Amino acid sequence: MLFPFSYWLFLITLISGTIMAISSPSWFGAWVGLELNLMSFIPLITTKMASYFSETALKYFLIQALGSTLLIVSSFLSISMVYLSFILIFMSLLLKLGSAPFHFWFPHIMEGLYWPQVFIISTIQKLAPIVLLSYISLSPLIIKMLLLSSILSAMIGAVGGLNLSSLRKIIAFSSINHLSWMISAIIVSDSFWVIYFLVYFFILISTTSMFHKFQSFTLSDLLKPNMNSIFFSILLTCNLLSLSGLPPFLGFVPKWLLIQMLVNLNFFIPLSFFLLSTLITLYFYLRIILPQLLFSSSTMTFNLQNNHLTTETPFFFFQVSINLLGLILPIYLILL
C-alpha cells in the first residue's frame, strides 16, 4: 500500500483543492484551493514520524506559504495596479511550481520524500499553478517572462542533474526540465500543455512505481543482485529513454509536436536551448541505463544471484507498453 488507509482522505482533499483552484472564478477562490491542496499534502509527507520527514514537511510548508502570501497580496493589488499585480501573481505561481529562477527548494524537498510523494509533487501539485499561469498569459510582458523562465528551467534542469548519485534529485531536475516544455506549451497553445502533462504523468508513474517497488534511491541501489534481471533492465531503459524524449518512445511525441509549433512561430532561440537541454538530460539518463544493462547481461551476472520478477508481471508489462505507444503514431499518421 502506498499510503496508510487513514491518509487516503488527505489524498482526496488534495485532489479536491486542485479542482477548486482550477475551477474558481476569482483569485481568492484559487488561493483557498491552493491552501487546501497544501494542507492536505503535509500529512502525506509525514507518513512516518521521523525528524527528517518533519523537516521536509516544514520546508515545504514555509515555501508554499510564502507563495500563497504573495498570491493573495498581489490579488488585492489588481484593483489599482493591474500590471504589478499580474507580475507578482506570476512570481508566486513560479515559486509554487519550483520553476527557475525559484527552483532552489524543489530538489531538497524531493530528497526527503518517498517515491509516491515524489510522483504527487511532480504531477498533481503542479497542475493547479500551471492552469493559473495559463489564465494570466495574455499580456506580452507575461509571455516574455514565461519564455525567460522556460529557458532558465530548461538549462538549470539539465545542468543540475549532472554528476548526481541520488535518483530523487535526478528526477527533480528532470521535472524542472520538463516544466520548461510545459511552460513554453502554454505560450504556444492553451490546451497543448495538457497533452504534454498527461504524457509526463503516465511516464513518471511508471518510473516512480518501479523505483518504489525495489526501494531504489541511489545509483548504487540499481546494481543490487536482485535487480539484475533482463526484464527490469528493459523496463528501466524504456522508462528513462521515454522520459528523455528519445524517439520512438512515447515521451518523444509531445516534444515533436511542440518543436513543430515553435518552429512555425519562429521561436528558434528558445527552441535551441530546449534541444540542448534535452541532450544533456539524455546524458545523465544514460549514466543510469548503461551500468544496469552491463550488469544484467549474462556475462556479467554469472556469479550473482539473479532473482527474476515473479510478482506483478502484468503491471510491469503494462508499464513497458505505455512507453512504446510512440511506435503506433507513424501508423496513425499514415492512416490519416
C-alpha positions in Angstrom: 0.0 0.0 0.0 1.4 3.4 -1.0 -0.2 5.2 2.0 -1.9 4.1 5.2 -5.7 3.8 4.8 -6.3 6.8 7.0 -4.2 9.0 4.7 -6.4 8.4 1.6 -8.8 11.1 3.0 -5.9 13.6 2.7 -5.3 12.5 -0.9 -9.0 13.1 -1.7 -8.9 16.6 -0.3 -5.6 17.2 -2.1 -7.3 16.5 -5.4 -10.4 18.5 -4.4 -8.2 21.5 -3.6 -6.6 21.2 -7.1 -10.0 21.1 -8.7 -11.2 24.1 -6.6 -8.2 26.2 -7.6 -8.7 25.4 -11.3 -12.4 26.0 -11.4 -12.6 29.1 -9.2 -13.8 32.3 -10.9 -11.7 34.5 -8.6 -8.2 34.7 -7.3 -9.4 34.3 -3.7 -11.1 31.0 -4.6 -8.0 29.9 -6.3 -6.0 30.8 -3.2 -8.4 28.8 -1.0 -8.0 25.8 -3.3 -4.2 26.0 -3.2 -4.2 26.2 0.6 -6.4 23.2 0.8 -4.1 21.4 -1.5 -1.1 22.4 0.6 -2.6 21.4 4.0 -3.6 18.0 2.5 -0.1 17.3 1.2 1.7 17.9 4.5 0.3 14.8 6.3 1.2 12.7 3.2 4.8 13.7 3.6 4.9 12.7 7.3 3.5 9.2 6.8 6.4 8.1 9.0 7.0 10.2 12.1 10.8 10.9 11.8 12.7 14.1 12.2 13.9 14.0 8.6 10.4 13.9 7.2 9.2 16.5 9.6 12.0 18.8 8.4 11.0 18.2 4.8 7.3 19.0 5.6 8.3 22.2 7.4 10.4 23.3 4.5 7.7 22.6 2.0 5.1 24.4 4.2 7.3 27.5 4.5 7.9 27.8 0.8 4.3 27.2 -0.2 3.1 29.6 2.5 5.4 32.3 1.1 4.0 31.7 -2.4 0.4 31.8 -1.1 1.0 35.0 0.8 2.5 36.6 -2.3 -0.5 35.4 -4.3 -3.2 36.8 -2.0 -1.4 40.1 -1.5 -0.9 40.6 -5.3 -4.6 39.7 -6.0 -5.6 42.6 -3.7 -3.4 44.9 -5.8 -5.3 44.0 -9.0 -7.9 46.7 -8.3 -5.4 49.6 -8.7 -2.2 48.3 -10.1 -3.0 45.6 -12.7 0.4 45.0 -14.3 2.2 44.9 -11.0 -0.4 42.5 -9.6 0.0 40.1 -12.6 3.8 40.2 -12.2 3.6 39.3 -8.5 1.0 36.6 -9.2 3.3 35.2 -11.9 6.2 35.1 -9.5 4.2 33.4 -6.8 3.0 30.7 -9.2 6.5 30.1 -10.4 7.6 29.7 -6.7 4.8 27.2 -6.1 5.8 25.3 -9.2 9.5 25.2 -8.5 10.3 26.7 -11.8 13.5 28.7 -12.4 14.6 31.1 -11.0 12.6 29.9 -7.9 13.7 26.3 -8.2 16.1 26.2 -5.2 13.7 24.4 -2.8 12.5 21.7 -5.2 15.5 19.2 -5.3 16.0 19.5 -1.5 12.3 18.7 -0.8 12.3 15.8 -3.3 15.4 14.3 -1.5 13.3 13.9 1.7 10.3 12.1 0.1 9.3 8.6 -0.7 8.6 7.7 -4.3 4.7 8.0 -4.1 5.2 11.6 -2.7 7.8 12.3 -5.4 5.2 11.4 -8.0 2.5 13.6 -6.4 4.7 16.7 -6.0 5.9 16.3 -9.6 2.5 16.0 -11.2 -0.7 16.7 -9.2 0.9 19.5 -7.2 2.0 21.3 -10.4 -1.4 21.1 -12.1 -3.2 24.0 -10.4 -0.3 26.5 -10.7 0.2 25.7 -14.4 -3.5 26.2 -15.1 -3.5 29.5 -13.2 -0.4 30.5 -15.2 -2.3 29.9 -18.4 -5.0 32.3 -17.2 -2.7 35.2 -16.9 -0.5 34.6 -20.0 -2.3 37.3 -22.0 -0.1 40.4 -22.0 3.2 40.5 -24.0 5.1 41.2 -20.8 3.9 38.0 -19.1 4.6 36.0 -22.3 8.2 37.2 -22.3 8.6 36.4 -18.7 7.2 32.9 -19.3 9.6 32.4 -22.1 12.6 33.5 -20.0 11.5 31.2 -17.1 11.2 28.3 -19.5 14.7 28.8 -20.9 16.2 29.1 -17.4 14.3 26.0 -16.3 15.5 24.0 -19.3 19.2 24.8 -18.7 19.1 24.5 -14.9 17.1 21.3 -15.1 19.7 19.9 -17.5 22.9 21.1 -15.9 21.7 20.5 -12.3 21.2 16.8 -12.9 24.8 16.1 -13.9 27.1 14.1 -11.6 24.3 13.2 -9.1 24.0 9.9 -7.4 20.6 10.4 -5.9 17.8 9.2 -8.1 15.3 11.5 -6.4 17.4 14.6 -7.2 17.8 13.4 -10.8 14.1 13.1 -11.1 13.7 16.5 -9.5 15.9 18.3 -12.1 14.3 16.2 -14.8 10.9 17.6 -13.6 12.3 21.1 -13.8 13.4 20.5 -17.3 10.0 19.0 -18.3 8.3 22.0 -16.7 10.1 24.3 -19.2 8.5 22.5 -22.1 5.1 22.8 -20.4 5.5 26.5 -19.8 6.5 27.0 -23.4 3.5 25.0 -24.4 1.3 27.5 -22.5 2.6 30.2 -24.8 2.0 28.2 -27.9 -1.4 26.8 -27.2 -3.9 26.9 -24.3 -4.6 23.2 -24.5 -1.4 21.5 -25.8 0.3 21.7 -22.4 -2.4 19.3 -21.1 -1.3 16.7 -23.7 2.3 17.1 -22.6 1.3 16.9 -18.9 -0.7 13.7 -19.4 2.2 12.0 -21.2 4.6 13.1 -18.5 2.1 11.8 -15.9 2.0 8.3 -17.3 5.7 8.0 -17.9 6.5 9.3 -14.4 4.1 6.9 -12.7 5.7 4.0 -14.5 9.2 5.2 -13.4 8.4 6.0 -9.8 6.4 2.8 -9.2 9.3 0.8 -10.4 11.8 2.6 -8.1 9.2 2.3 -5.2 8.9 -1.5 -5.7 12.6 -2.1 -5.4 13.2 0.8 -2.9 15.9 2.3 -5.1 17.1 5.8 -4.1 20.7 5.9 -5.4 22.6 4.7 -8.4 24.2 2.0 -6.4 20.8 0.6 -5.4 20.2 -0.2 -9.0 23.2 -2.6 -9.0 21.9 -4.9 -6.3 21.8 -8.6 -7.2 18.0 -8.8 -7.1 17.7 -6.1 -9.7 20.0 -7.6 -12.3 17.3 -9.2 -14.5 17.0 -8.5 -18.2 13.3 -7.7 -17.8 14.0 -5.0 -15.2 16.8 -3.5 -17.3 14.4 -3.3 -20.3 11.8 -1.6 -18.2 14.2 0.9 -16.8 15.6 1.6 -20.2 12.2 2.2 -21.8 11.1 4.4 -18.9 14.2 6.6 -18.8 14.6 6.9 -22.6 10.9 7.8 -22.9 11.4 10.4 -20.1 14.3 11.9 -22.0 12.1 12.3 -25.1 14.1 9.9 -27.4 12.3 8.6 -30.4 10.4 6.3 -30.9 9.2 6.2 -27.3 6.1 8.0 -26.0 7.9 10.9 -24.5 9.1 12.0 -27.9 5.6 12.6 -29.3 4.6 15.8 -27.4 8.2 17.2 -27.8 8.0 16.5 -31.5 4.6 18.3 -31.8 5.8 21.2 -29.7 9.0 21.6 -31.7 6.9 22.0 -34.9 4.7 24.6 -33.2 7.8 26.6 -32.0 9.3 26.5 -35.5 6.1 27.8 -37.0 6.2 30.7 -34.6 9.9 31.4 -35.3 10.9 30.7 -31.7 14.3 29.4 -32.8 16.4 30.7 -29.9 14.3 29.2 -27.1 14.0 26.0 -29.2 17.8 25.7 -29.4 18.0 25.9 -25.6 15.3 23.3 -25.2 17.0 20.9 -27.6 20.4 21.4 -26.0 19.0 20.8 -22.5 17.3 17.6 -23.8 20.7 16.3 -25.0 22.2 17.0 -21.6 19.4 15.2 -19.8 19.8 12.2 -22.1 23.4 12.1 -20.9 22.6 11.7 -17.3 19.8 9.2 -18.1 22.4 7.1 -20.0 24.6 7.2 -16.8 21.8 5.2 -15.1 21.0 2.9 -18.0 24.4 1.7 -19.2 25.7 0.2 -15.9 22.3 -1.5 -15.5 22.4 -3.1 -18.9 26.0 -4.2 -18.4 25.4 -5.8 -15.1 22.2 -7.5 -16.3 23.9 -9.3 -19.2 24.7 -13.0 -18.9 28.5 -12.5 -19.0 28.4 -10.0 -16.0 25.9 -11.8 -13.8 27.0 -15.4 -14.0 28.2 -15.2 -10.3 25.3 -13.2 -9.0 22.0 -14.4 -7.6 19.6 -13.4 -10.4 16.1 -13.1 -9.0 13.7 -12.6 -11.8 10.4 -10.7 -11.4 7.8 -13.1 -10.3 5.1 -10.7 -8.9 3.0 -8.0 -10.6 4.4 -9.1 -14.0 1.2 -8.0 -15.9 1.5 -4.5 -14.4 5.2 -4.2 -15.4 4.3 -5.3 -19.0 1.7 -2.6 -19.0 4.4 -0.1 -17.9 6.6 -1.1 -20.9 3.6 -0.9 -23.3 2.9 2.7 -22.2 6.3 3.9 -23.3 6.1 2.0 -26.6 2.9 3.8 -27.7 5.0 6.2 -29.7 5.6 3.4 -32.2 2.0 3.4 -33.1 2.0 7.1 -34.0 3.5 6.7 -37.5 0.9 4.1 -38.4 -1.8 6.6 -37.2 -0.4 9.4 -39.4 -0.3 7.1 -42.4 -3.9 6.1 -41.9 -4.8 9.8 -41.8 
